[in-house]
Amino acid sequence: MQASAGAIQLSTFDLAMATILVLVAGLVSLALRLQLEKRLALAALRTVVQLLLIGYVLKAVFGWGSLLAVSILAAVMIVAASRAAVQRSNRSIPGVTWLAFGTLVIVGLVTTLTVTTLVISVTPWYQPRYFIPLLGMVLGNSLTGISLCLDTLLETLAERRAEVEMELSLGATRWEAARTPLREAVRRGMIPIINAMMVVGIVSLPGMMTGQILAGADPLAAVKYQVVIMFMIAAATSLGCIGTALLVYRRLFNEKHQLRAELIVRREN
């Protein structure tokens, strides 16, 4: 372990020592017969490999500093986030990945650009050291909200199909029939970020703030950045949930005010 002007530099030996923490979790799984030790080992291996890979990629992108490199990496991140968002849902509809992709493109770019150009005033606006981490935090939190929103909406429409179709048959418009499921889905998707905002700084110290403090930044300066991050994530999550819900609504309700419930299929896990 070596000290520098900023954070303490970790050696390979230090990382190896940290694996003891994962081994303890594996021993607990063995002792309680949870049968999670293999999945835990795989998850730990993937964590190391994926983080090392992205570390080398970010080092190269930061060195180039070009808009093309940032755009390619951002596109890969959005595609991966889109797939993760829909794969976490127990139900699906045709084209749902593209719906999530379109939503994350708009939400991710709008919120990240707002912060880099108007709040932090980065020059240029695509400076990788700011743009990529901010976009990653937006996507990571937005996909959780979108996944919960999507799962709730599809499950509600599938289970309440008879109720929704009865409302439609009695003269309700497609919006009137879908309004309650849409509201419940968006509310469910917003719960994680709202809960996180309620306890931030008291129960948890977010990664962004912790990382800056470990790097030697003034705690109050780190707090200011974290406030911006939390507000950015809240906006992105709400817009992502609303956008996803509306796109799914347009896909499942046709212009004749009919519910196309046959498009909802249960995902094979």
Secondary structure, 3 states (H helix, E strand, C coil): CECCCCCCECCHHHHHHHHHHHHHHHHHHHHHCCCCHHHHHHHHHHHHHHHHHHHHHHHHHHHHCCHHHHHHHHHHHHHHHHHHHHHCCCEECCCHHHHHHHHHHHHHHHHHHHHHHHHCCCCCCCCHHHHHHHHHHHHHHHHHHHHHHHHHHHHHHHHCHHHHHHHHHCCCCHHHHHHHHHHHHHHHHHHHHHHHHHHECCCECCHHHHHHHHCCCCHHHHHHHHHHHHHHHHHHHHHHHHHHHHHHHHHHECCCCCECHHHCEECCC
